[in-house]
Amino acid sequence: MERYLTPQVNKDLKRKMVFVSGARQVGKTTLAKQVLGNEQAEGYLNWDIAEHRERILRRQLPAVPLWAFDEIHKYRSWRNYLKGLYDAKERKQQILVTGSARLDFYRFGGDSLQGRYHLLRLHPLSVAELQISTAEQMQELLQLGGFPEPFLLGSELEARRWSREFRSRLIQEDVNSLERVLDLGRLELLMLGLPDRVGSPLSINSLREDLQVSHKTVAHWLDILERLYAIFRISPFGSPKLRAVKKEQKHYHTDWALIQEPSLRFENFVACHLLKWIHFKQDAEGRDLELRYFRDVDKREVDFVVLEGRKPLQLIECKWDDAAISPGLTYLKARFKNSEAYQISAGGVKDFQSPEGIRVCNALHLLKALV
């Protein structure tokens, strides 16, 4: 199956280096090998493989038009290395770099690569990418998660096993190779506890008390998990006129299968779909998009607000089944009449538009129009 970023990668490689980042096991290696094809297969070089690492360090690179470097960001001087290759390369030489961390963050003080690369972020499988057309297929994706391996295995048992192994490898391999963390055990405890807090404001003080570590340590650990694409956080939207909360962030997991409570898993599922679309539009088209949520001091809430140019583009409320229209969504729609407003459900069958302009429908109708 060709991944959704493959055409964009091929297009961007004609002009610059291309960096593809995303969570571990999200499909970056598969994408790189798809782009290479059989004729250039030897152009794939993985820093984690000793033989490949030696070739990289000795600069004994394959004589093919495309080099694909996987996990090279674990090499401390990776930016200087790539800068040297890019500046000395022949016109037809192409360079693809993939990594399971934020490649724009892990610089280690190396020379700037500004203007030499395009960054694309790869996300898990989604309703639109899989061309899902039925509610039953969407429920399967919701249950198994969007990472290719557990989804293609088609087993909830195997998906649970995969999620446990994923968490362990993330802590023991990725964190160890990129960050200085002395207490990996408590970091893993943090990861174990985070799924139960999805959808609610994330209190660092509460986490600090549970883990018996400092506020600074918890904040640092959350930053690490975000840089490694294990979680992502969204900030509140609003202005003083809306009396909106200002600082309380919510968090979600890239692997939504970790969330046990069905309605919260669905909310996380939708968050991942929206962020995937936003990142694609940012990376491929340069659009000024953001994902936020709304909550005010009177406890009115809307799960997601998609902003473009800091103005609400879409207002989205998630429900597990058919339900009355959320008062928070009605309130916000009345104040931003030009915004599209949706109340979507995981298993509902209602499909109508309210007099206020709110579309009530199954989530499939919205998610299949994304990416």
C-alpha positions as a Markdown table, in Angstrom:
| # | Residue | x | y | z |
|---|---|---|---|---|
| 1 | Met | 0.0 | 0.0 | 0.0 |
| 2 | Glu | 1.4 | 3.4 | -1.0 |
| 3 | Arg | 1.5 | 5.9 | 1.9 |
| 4 | Tyr | -0.2 | 9.2 | 1.5 |
| 5 | Leu | 3.1 | 11.2 | 1.6 |
| 6 | Thr | 4.8 | 9.2 | -1.2 |
| 7 | Pro | 3.7 | 11.6 | -4.1 |
| 8 | Gln | 4.8 | 14.7 | -2.0 |
| 9 | Val | 8.1 | 13.1 | -1.2 |
| 10 | Asn | 8.8 | 12.4 | -4.8 |
| 11 | Lys | 7.8 | 15.9 | -5.8 |
| 12 | Asp | 10.0 | 17.6 | -3.1 |
| 13 | Leu | 13.1 | 15.4 | -3.8 |
| 14 | Lys | 13.4 | 17.1 | -7.1 |
| 15 | Arg | 14.3 | 20.4 | -5.4 |
| 16 | Lys | 15.8 | 19.7 | -1.9 |
| 17 | Met | 16.5 | 17.1 | 0.7 |
| 18 | Val | 13.4 | 15.7 | 2.3 |
| 19 | Phe | 13.0 | 14.9 | 6.0 |
| 20 | Val | 10.2 | 12.6 | 7.0 |
| 21 | Ser | 9.6 | 12.3 | 10.7 |
| 22 | Gly | 7.1 | 10.4 | 12.7 |
| 23 | Ala | 6.5 | 8.0 | 15.5 |
| 24 | Arg | 8.5 | 4.8 | 15.5 |
| 25 | Gln | 6.9 | 2.0 | 13.4 |
| 26 | Val | 4.5 | 4.4 | 11.7 |
| 27 | Gly | 5.8 | 3.4 | 8.3 |
| 28 | Lys | 8.8 | 5.6 | 7.5 |
| 29 | Thr | 11.0 | 2.7 | 6.4 |
| 30 | Thr | 8.3 | 1.3 | 4.2 |
| 31 | Leu | 7.8 | 4.8 | 2.7 |
| 32 | Ala | 11.5 | 5.2 | 2.1 |
| 33 | Lys | 11.8 | 1.8 | 0.3 |
| 34 | Gln | 8.7 | 2.6 | -1.8 |
| 35 | Val | 10.4 | 5.8 | -2.9 |
| 36 | Leu | 13.7 | 4.0 | -3.6 |
| 37 | Gly | 12.1 | 1.2 | -5.6 |
| 38 | Asn | 13.8 | -2.1 | -6.4 |
| 39 | Glu | 16.4 | -0.5 | -8.7 |
| 40 | Gln | 17.8 | 1.8 | -5.9 |
| 41 | Ala | 17.2 | -0.5 | -2.9 |
| 42 | Glu | 20.8 | -0.4 | -1.8 |
| 43 | Gly | 20.4 | 3.3 | -1.3 |
| 44 | Tyr | 18.7 | 2.6 | 2.0 |
| 45 | Leu | 21.1 | 3.2 | 5.0 |
| 46 | Asn | 19.9 | 2.7 | 8.6 |
| 47 | Trp | 22.0 | 4.2 | 11.4 |
| 48 | Asp | 20.8 | 1.4 | 13.8 |
| 49 | Ile | 22.4 | -1.3 | 11.5 |
| 50 | Ala | 26.2 | -1.6 | 12.2 |
| 51 | Glu | 27.1 | -2.3 | 8.6 |
| 52 | His | 25.1 | 0.7 | 7.4 |
| 53 | Arg | 26.5 | 2.9 | 10.1 |
| 54 | Glu | 30.1 | 2.1 | 9.1 |
| 55 | Arg | 29.3 | 2.9 | 5.4 |
| 56 | Ile | 27.8 | 6.3 | 6.5 |
| 57 | Leu | 30.8 | 7.2 | 8.7 |
| 58 | Arg | 33.3 | 6.2 | 6.0 |
| 59 | Arg | 31.2 | 8.0 | 3.4 |
| 60 | Gln | 31.2 | 4.9 | 1.3 |
| 61 | Leu | 27.7 | 5.6 | -0.1 |
| 62 | Pro | 26.0 | 3.6 | -2.8 |
| 63 | Ala | 26.3 | 4.7 | -6.4 |
| 64 | Val | 22.5 | 5.3 | -6.8 |
| 65 | Pro | 20.6 | 8.6 | -7.5 |
| 66 | Leu | 18.8 | 8.5 | -4.1 |
| 67 | Trp | 20.2 | 8.0 | -0.7 |
| 68 | Ala | 17.7 | 7.3 | 2.1 |
| 69 | Phe | 19.1 | 7.7 | 5.6 |
| 70 | Asp | 17.0 | 6.2 | 8.4 |
| 71 | Glu | 17.5 | 7.2 | 12.1 |
| 72 | Ile | 20.7 | 9.2 | 11.3 |
| 73 | His | 19.5 | 11.9 | 13.7 |
| 74 | Lys | 21.0 | 9.6 | 16.4 |
| 75 | Tyr | 24.4 | 10.6 | 15.1 |
| 76 | Arg | 25.5 | 13.7 | 17.0 |
| 77 | Ser | 26.9 | 15.4 | 14.0 |
| 78 | Trp | 24.2 | 14.4 | 11.6 |
| 79 | Arg | 23.3 | 18.0 | 10.5 |
| 80 | Asn | 26.9 | 18.8 | 9.6 |
| 81 | Tyr | 27.2 | 15.5 | 7.8 |
| 82 | Leu | 24.1 | 16.1 | 5.7 |
| 83 | Lys | 25.1 | 19.7 | 5.0 |
| 84 | Gly | 28.4 | 18.5 | 3.6 |
| 85 | Leu | 26.7 | 15.9 | 1.4 |
| 86 | Tyr | 24.1 | 18.3 | 0.1 |
| 87 | Asp | 26.5 | 21.1 | -0.6 |
| 88 | Ala | 28.9 | 18.8 | -2.4 |
| 89 | Lys | 26.3 | 16.6 | -4.2 |
| 90 | Glu | 25.9 | 16.4 | -7.9 |
| 91 | Arg | 22.7 | 18.0 | -9.3 |
| 92 | Lys | 20.9 | 14.7 | -9.8 |
| 93 | Gln | 21.7 | 13.2 | -6.4 |
| 94 | Gln | 18.7 | 13.1 | -4.1 |
| 95 | Ile | 18.7 | 12.7 | -0.3 |
| 96 | Leu | 15.8 | 11.4 | 1.9 |
| 97 | Val | 16.1 | 11.4 | 5.7 |
| 98 | Thr | 13.7 | 9.6 | 8.0 |
| 99 | Gly | 13.6 | 9.6 | 11.8 |
| 100 | Ser | 11.4 | 8.7 | 14.8 |
| 101 | Ala | 11.8 | 12.1 | 16.4 |
| 102 | Arg | 11.3 | 15.7 | 15.7 |
| 103 | Leu | 14.1 | 16.3 | 13.2 |
| 104 | Asp | 13.7 | 20.0 | 13.5 |
| 105 | Phe | 14.5 | 19.8 | 17.2 |
| 106 | Tyr | 17.5 | 17.4 | 17.4 |
| 107 | Arg | 20.2 | 19.8 | 16.0 |
| 108 | Phe | 23.0 | 19.3 | 18.7 |
| 109 | Gly | 24.4 | 22.7 | 17.7 |
| 110 | Gly | 25.3 | 21.6 | 14.2 |
| 111 | Asp | 25.4 | 23.9 | 11.2 |
| 112 | Ser | 22.0 | 25.1 | 10.0 |
| 113 | Leu | 20.3 | 23.3 | 7.2 |
| 114 | Gln | 18.0 | 26.2 | 6.6 |
| 115 | Gly | 16.8 | 26.3 | 3.0 |
| 116 | Arg | 18.2 | 22.9 | 2.2 |
| 117 | Tyr | 15.3 | 20.6 | 3.1 |
| 118 | His | 11.5 | 20.2 | 3.2 |
| 119 | Leu | 10.1 | 18.6 | 6.4 |
| 120 | Leu | 7.1 | 16.2 | 6.1 |
| 121 | Arg | 5.5 | 14.5 | 9.1 |
| 122 | Leu | 4.1 | 11.0 | 8.7 |
| 123 | His | 1.1 | 10.0 | 10.7 |
| 124 | Pro | -0.7 | 6.6 | 11.4 |
| 125 | Leu | -3.2 | 5.2 | 9.0 |
| 126 | Ser | -6.6 | 7.0 | 8.8 |
| 127 | Val | -10.1 | 6.8 | 7.5 |
| 128 | Ala | -9.2 | 8.8 | 4.3 |
| 129 | Glu | -5.9 | 7.1 | 3.6 |
| 130 | Leu | -7.5 | 3.6 | 3.9 |
| 131 | Gln | -10.4 | 4.8 | 1.9 |
| 132 | Ile | -12.8 | 3.5 | 4.5 |
| 133 | Ser | -16.4 | 3.7 | 3.4 |
| 134 | Thr | -18.4 | 1.9 | 6.1 |
| 135 | Ala | -19.0 | 2.5 | 9.9 |
| 136 | Glu | -17.9 | -1.1 | 10.5 |
| 137 | Gln | -14.5 | -0.5 | 8.9 |
| 138 | Met | -14.1 | 2.7 | 10.9 |
| 139 | Gln | -14.9 | 0.9 | 14.1 |
| 140 | Glu | -12.1 | -1.6 | 13.3 |
| 141 | Leu | -9.6 | 1.2 | 12.8 |
| 142 | Leu | -10.8 | 2.7 | 16.1 |
| 143 | Gln | -10.2 | -0.6 | 17.9 |
| 144 | Leu | -6.9 | -1.6 | 16.4 |
| 145 | Gly | -5.1 | 1.7 | 16.1 |
| 146 | Gly | -3.6 | 3.3 | 13.1 |
| 147 | Phe | -0.1 | 1.9 | 13.2 |
| 148 | Pro | 0.4 | -0.4 | 10.2 |
| 149 | Glu | 1.5 | -3.6 | 12.0 |
| 150 | Pro | -1.3 | -4.0 | 14.5 |
| 151 | Phe | -3.9 | -2.8 | 12.1 |
| 152 | Leu | -2.9 | -5.2 | 9.3 |
| 153 | Leu | -2.8 | -8.1 | 11.8 |
| 154 | Gly | -6.5 | -7.4 | 12.5 |
| 155 | Ser | -6.5 | -8.7 | 16.1 |
| 156 | Glu | -7.3 | -6.7 | 19.2 |
| 157 | Leu | -5.2 | -9.1 | 21.3 |
| 158 | Glu | -2.2 | -8.5 | 19.0 |
| 159 | Ala | -2.9 | -4.8 | 19.0 |
| 160 | Arg | -2.7 | -4.7 | 22.8 |
| 161 | Arg | 0.6 | -6.7 | 22.8 |
| 162 | Trp | 2.0 | -4.4 | 20.2 |
| 163 | Ser | 1.1 | -1.3 | 22.2 |
| 164 | Arg | 2.9 | -2.6 | 25.3 |
| 165 | Glu | 6.0 | -3.5 | 23.3 |
| 166 | Phe | 5.9 | -0.1 | 21.5 |
| 167 | Arg | 5.9 | 1.7 | 24.9 |
| 168 | Ser | 8.8 | -0.4 | 26.2 |
| 169 | Arg | 11.0 | 0.1 | 23.0 |
| 170 | Leu | 10.3 | 3.8 | 23.0 |
| 171 | Ile | 11.6 | 4.2 | 26.6 |
| 172 | Gln | 14.5 | 1.8 | 26.3 |
| 173 | Glu | 15.7 | 2.6 | 22.8 |
| 174 | Asp | 14.6 | 6.0 | 21.6 |
| 175 | Val | 14.7 | 7.9 | 24.9 |
| 176 | Asn | 18.0 | 6.3 | 25.8 |
| 177 | Ser | 19.6 | 7.2 | 22.4 |
| 178 | Leu | 18.4 | 10.9 | 22.3 |
| 179 | Glu | 17.8 | 12.2 | 25.8 |
| 180 | Arg | 19.4 | 12.2 | 29.3 |
| 181 | Val | 16.9 | 10.6 | 31.6 |
| 182 | Leu | 18.2 | 9.0 | 34.8 |
| 183 | Asp | 14.9 | 7.5 | 36.0 |
| 184 | Leu | 13.5 | 5.6 | 33.0 |
| 185 | Gly | 11.3 | 3.6 | 35.4 |
| 186 | Arg | 9.3 | 6.6 | 36.5 |
| 187 | Leu | 9.1 | 7.9 | 32.9 |
| 188 | Glu | 7.5 | 4.6 | 32.0 |
| 189 | Leu | 5.1 | 5.1 | 34.9 |
| 190 | Leu | 4.2 | 8.5 | 33.5 |
| 191 | Met | 3.4 | 6.9 | 30.1 |
| 192 | Leu | 1.3 | 4.2 | 31.8 |
| 193 | Gly | -0.8 | 6.8 | 33.6 |
| 194 | Leu | -1.3 | 9.3 | 30.8 |
| 195 | Pro | -4.0 | 7.4 | 28.8 |
| 196 | Asp | -6.4 | 7.8 | 31.7 |
| 197 | Arg | -6.0 | 11.6 | 31.5 |
| 198 | Val | -6.9 | 12.0 | 27.9 |
| 199 | Gly | -9.5 | 14.6 | 27.1 |
| 200 | Ser | -9.1 | 16.5 | 30.4 |
| 201 | Pro | -6.8 | 19.4 | 31.2 |
| 202 | Leu | -3.3 | 18.0 | 31.9 |
| 203 | Ser | -2.2 | 19.0 | 35.4 |
| 204 | Ile | 1.6 | 18.8 | 35.8 |
| 205 | Asn | 1.2 | 19.3 | 39.6 |
| 206 | Ser | -1.1 | 16.3 | 39.8 |
| 207 | Leu | 1.4 | 14.2 | 37.8 |
| 208 | Arg | 4.3 | 15.5 | 40.0 |
| 209 | Glu | 2.5 | 14.4 | 43.2 |
| 210 | Asp | 1.7 | 10.9 | 41.7 |
| 211 | Leu | 5.3 | 10.3 | 40.6 |
| 212 | Gln | 7.0 | 12.1 | 43.5 |
| 213 | Val | 9.3 | 14.1 | 41.2 |
| 214 | Ser | 9.7 | 17.8 | 40.6 |
| 215 | His | 7.4 | 20.0 | 38.4 |
| 216 | Lys | 10.4 | 20.7 | 36.1 |
| 217 | Thr | 11.1 | 17.0 | 35.7 |
| 218 | Val | 7.5 | 16.1 | 34.7 |
| 219 | Ala | 7.4 | 19.1 | 32.2 |
| 220 | His | 10.7 | 17.8 | 30.7 |
| 221 | Trp | 9.5 | 14.3 | 30.4 |
| 222 | Leu | 6.3 | 15.4 | 28.6 |
| 223 | Asp | 8.4 | 17.4 | 26.2 |
| 224 | Ile | 10.5 | 14.3 | 25.5 |
| 225 | Leu | 7.3 | 12.2 | 24.8 |
| 226 | Glu | 6.1 | 14.9 | 22.5 |
| 227 | Arg | 9.4 | 15.2 | 20.6 |
| 228 | Leu | 9.3 | 11.4 | 20.1 |
| 229 | Tyr | 5.7 | 11.6 | 18.8 |
| 230 | Ala | 4.3 | 9.4 | 21.6 |
| 231 | Ile | 1.9 | 12.2 | 22.6 |
| 232 | Phe | 0.8 | 15.6 | 21.4 |
| 233 | Arg | -0.7 | 18.5 | 23.3 |
| 234 | Ile | -3.2 | 21.1 | 22.2 |
| 235 | Ser | -3.8 | 24.5 | 23.8 |
| 236 | Pro | -7.1 | 26.3 | 24.5 |
| 237 | Phe | -8.6 | 28.8 | 22.0 |
| 238 | Gly | -10.3 | 31.9 | 23.1 |
| 239 | Ser | -10.1 | 35.6 | 23.9 |
| 240 | Pro | -11.0 | 37.7 | 27.0 |
| 241 | Lys | -14.4 | 38.4 | 25.4 |
| 242 | Leu | -15.2 | 34.6 | 25.4 |
| 243 | Arg | -13.9 | 34.3 | 29.0 |
| 244 | Ala | -11.9 | 31.3 | 27.8 |
| 245 | Val | -9.3 | 29.4 | 29.9 |
| 246 | Lys | -5.8 | 30.3 | 28.8 |
| 247 | Lys | -3.2 | 27.8 | 29.9 |
| 248 | Glu | -4.7 | 24.4 | 30.5 |
| 249 | Gln | -3.5 | 22.1 | 27.7 |
| 250 | Lys | -5.0 | 18.7 | 26.8 |
| 251 | His | -3.0 | 15.8 | 25.5 |
| 252 | Tyr | -3.6 | 12.9 | 23.2 |
| 253 | His | -1.7 | 9.7 | 22.1 |
| 254 | Thr | -0.5 | 8.9 | 18.7 |
| 255 | Asp | -1.5 | 5.3 | 19.4 |
| 256 | Trp | -5.2 | 5.8 | 20.3 |
| 257 | Ala | -5.5 | 2.0 | 21.0 |
| 258 | Leu | -3.9 | 2.8 | 24.4 |
| 259 | Ile | -7.1 | 4.5 | 25.6 |
| 260 | Gln | -9.5 | 2.1 | 27.3 |
| 261 | Glu | -12.6 | 4.2 | 27.8 |
| 262 | Pro | -14.5 | 4.1 | 24.4 |
| 263 | Ser | -15.7 | 7.7 | 24.2 |
| 264 | Leu | -12.2 | 9.0 | 25.1 |
| 265 | Arg | -10.6 | 6.7 | 22.6 |
| 266 | Phe | -12.9 | 8.1 | 20.0 |
| 267 | Glu | -12.0 | 11.7 | 20.9 |
| 268 | Asn | -8.3 | 10.8 | 20.7 |
| 269 | Phe | -9.0 | 9.1 | 17.3 |
| 270 | Val | -10.6 | 12.3 | 15.9 |
| 271 | Ala | -7.7 | 14.4 | 17.3 |
| 272 | Cys | -5.2 | 12.2 | 15.5 |
| 273 | His | -7.1 | 12.5 | 12.2 |
| 274 | Leu | -7.4 | 16.3 | 12.5 |
| 275 | Leu | -3.7 | 16.7 | 13.4 |
| 276 | Lys | -2.7 | 14.5 | 10.4 |
| 277 | Trp | -4.7 | 16.8 | 8.0 |
| 278 | Ile | -3.3 | 19.9 | 9.6 |
| 279 | His | 0.3 | 18.8 | 9.5 |
| 280 | Phe | -0.1 | 17.7 | 5.8 |
| 281 | Lys | -1.5 | 21.1 | 4.9 |
| 282 | Gln | 1.2 | 22.9 | 6.8 |
| 283 | Asp | 4.0 | 20.8 | 5.3 |
| 284 | Ala | 2.8 | 20.4 | 1.7 |
| 285 | Glu | 0.9 | 23.7 | 1.2 |
| 286 | Gly | 2.3 | 26.1 | 3.8 |
| 287 | Arg | -1.1 | 26.8 | 5.3 |
| 288 | Asp | -1.3 | 28.6 | 8.7 |
| 289 | Leu | -3.4 | 26.0 | 10.6 |
| 290 | Glu | -3.6 | 25.1 | 14.3 |
| 291 | Leu | -5.5 | 22.5 | 16.4 |
| 292 | Arg | -7.0 | 23.9 | 19.6 |
| 293 | Tyr | -9.9 | 23.2 | 22.0 |
| 294 | Phe | -12.4 | 25.5 | 23.7 |
| 295 | Arg | -13.4 | 25.8 | 27.3 |
| 296 | Asp | -14.6 | 28.8 | 29.2 |
| 297 | Val | -15.0 | 29.7 | 32.9 |
| 298 | Asp | -18.6 | 28.7 | 32.7 |
| 299 | Lys | -17.5 | 25.1 | 31.8 |
| 300 | Arg | -18.8 | 25.4 | 28.2 |
| 301 | Glu | -16.6 | 23.2 | 26.0 |
| 302 | Val | -15.9 | 22.2 | 22.4 |
| 303 | Asp | -13.5 | 19.4 | 21.8 |
| 304 | Phe | -11.7 | 20.8 | 18.8 |
| 305 | Val | -11.3 | 24.1 | 17.1 |
| 306 | Val | -9.3 | 24.2 | 13.8 |
| 307 | Leu | -7.8 | 27.6 | 13.2 |
| 308 | Glu | -6.5 | 29.2 | 10.0 |
| 309 | Gly | -4.7 | 32.5 | 10.4 |
| 310 | Arg | -5.9 | 32.5 | 14.1 |
| 311 | Lys | -9.5 | 32.5 | 13.0 |
| 312 | Pro | -11.8 | 29.5 | 13.6 |
| 313 | Leu | -12.2 | 27.4 | 10.5 |
| 314 | Gln | -14.0 | 24.4 | 12.0 |
| 315 | Leu | -15.6 | 23.7 | 15.4 |
| 316 | Ile | -15.9 | 19.9 | 16.2 |
| 317 | Glu | -17.6 | 18.2 | 19.1 |
| 318 | Cys | -17.3 | 14.4 | 19.5 |
| 319 | Lys | -20.0 | 12.1 | 20.9 |
| 320 | Trp | -20.0 | 8.4 | 21.3 |
| 321 | Asp | -23.5 | 8.0 | 20.0 |
| 322 | Asp | -26.4 | 10.2 | 18.8 |
| 323 | Ala | -27.0 | 12.9 | 21.4 |
| 324 | Ala | -28.5 | 16.4 | 21.7 |
| 325 | Ile | -26.4 | 19.2 | 20.3 |
| 326 | Ser | -23.7 | 20.4 | 22.7 |
| 327 | Pro | -24.6 | 23.8 | 24.3 |
| 328 | Gly | -20.9 | 24.7 | 24.1 |
| 329 | Leu | -20.9 | 24.0 | 20.3 |
| 330 | Thr | -24.1 | 26.1 | 19.9 |
| 331 | Tyr | -22.5 | 28.9 | 22.0 |
| 332 | Leu | -19.3 | 29.0 | 19.9 |
| 333 | Lys | -21.0 | 28.7 | 16.6 |
| 334 | Ala | -23.2 | 31.7 | 17.4 |
| 335 | Arg | -20.0 | 33.8 | 17.9 |
| 336 | Phe | -18.2 | 32.5 | 14.8 |
| 337 | Lys | -21.0 | 32.2 | 12.3 |
| 338 | Asn | -18.6 | 31.7 | 9.3 |
| 339 | Ser | -17.0 | 28.6 | 10.9 |
| 340 | Glu | -18.1 | 25.1 | 9.9 |
| 341 | Ala | -19.5 | 23.3 | 12.9 |
| 342 | Tyr | -19.8 | 19.6 | 13.4 |
| 343 | Gln | -21.1 | 17.3 | 16.1 |
| 344 | Ile | -19.8 | 13.9 | 15.1 |
| 345 | Ser | -20.4 | 10.5 | 16.6 |
| 346 | Ala | -18.7 | 7.1 | 16.6 |
| 347 | Gly | -21.8 | 5.1 | 16.2 |
| 348 | Gly | -24.7 | 7.5 | 15.6 |
| 349 | Val | -27.0 | 7.3 | 12.6 |
| 350 | Lys | -28.5 | 10.8 | 12.6 |
| 351 | Asp | -27.5 | 13.1 | 9.7 |
| 352 | Phe | -28.9 | 16.6 | 9.6 |
| 353 | Gln | -28.1 | 20.3 | 9.9 |
| 354 | Ser | -29.5 | 22.4 | 12.7 |
| 355 | Pro | -31.1 | 25.8 | 12.2 |
| 356 | Glu | -27.9 | 27.3 | 13.7 |
| 357 | Gly | -25.8 | 25.7 | 10.9 |
| 358 | Ile | -24.4 | 22.8 | 12.9 |
| 359 | Arg | -24.0 | 19.5 | 11.0 |
| 360 | Val | -24.8 | 16.4 | 13.1 |
| 361 | Cys | -23.5 | 13.2 | 11.5 |
| 362 | Asn | -21.5 | 10.1 | 11.9 |
| 363 | Ala | -17.7 | 10.8 | 12.1 |
| 364 | Leu | -17.2 | 8.9 | 8.9 |
| 365 | His | -18.6 | 11.8 | 6.8 |
| 366 | Leu | -16.0 | 14.3 | 8.2 |
| 367 | Leu | -13.0 | 12.0 | 8.5 |
| 368 | Lys | -13.1 | 10.6 | 5.0 |
| 369 | Ala | -12.7 | 14.1 | 3.6 |
| 370 | Leu | -9.4 | 14.6 | 5.4 |
| 371 | Val | -6.2 | 12.8 | 4.5 |
